[in-house]
């Protein structure tokens, strides 16, 4: 059964690029949520295998979404990879202190994002 990844990002163009890249290079199934609230809803009743989560979103930022994911028994163990332009040392330290699977910085290379995700999660492409 193919892995299922949810992309939560308020930038439709970026989500489309990630989704296209994963479709081209993997057999993973992808879905997209444009808001944090929508992403939380899409994880019920069947949670995804991993989540790519934008840190900066207007309605609910990625860290608030992450906290809610970790507070629910059905989603608390889903690996979360942050998509962020925030690469300051303070941000990296804060992210490292959380149960984040990994960080992919924006901008990223669409031709290598699948390999980056696979490497972070220990998945095969």
RAMO-V540732 format. One record per pair of residues at least 6 apart in sequence whose C-alpha atoms are under 6 Angstrom apart, sorted by the first residue. I is the first residue (numbers start at 0). J is the second residue. If there is no record, write none. Layout:
i->I j->J
i->I j->J
This chain:
i->1 j->27
i->2 j->27
i->3 j->27
i->3 j->28
i->3 j->29
i->3 j->47
i->3 j->48
i->4 j->29
i->4 j->47
i->4 j->48
i->4 j->49
i->4 j->50
i->5 j->29
i->5 j->30
i->5 j->31
i->5 j->50
i->6 j->31
i->6 j->50
i->6 j->51
i->7 j->31
i->7 j->32
i->7 j->33
i->7 j->38
i->7 j->52
i->8 j->33
i->8 j->53
i->9 j->33
i->9 j->34
i->9 j->56
i->20 j->109
i->21 j->113
i->25 j->124
i->32 j->38
i->35 j->59
i->35 j->64
i->49 j->77
i->49 j->78
i->49 j->79
i->50 j->79
i->51 j->79
i->51 j->80
i->51 j->81
i->52 j->81
i->52 j->82
i->53 j->61
i->53 j->81
i->53 j->82
i->53 j->83
i->54 j->60
i->54 j->61
i->54 j->83
i->68 j->74
i->68 j->75
i->69 j->75
i->78 j->100
i->79 j->99
i->79 j->100
i->80 j->100
i->80 j->101
i->80 j->102
i->81 j->102
i->82 j->103
i->82 j->104
i->83 j->104
i->83 j->105
i->84 j->104
i->84 j->105
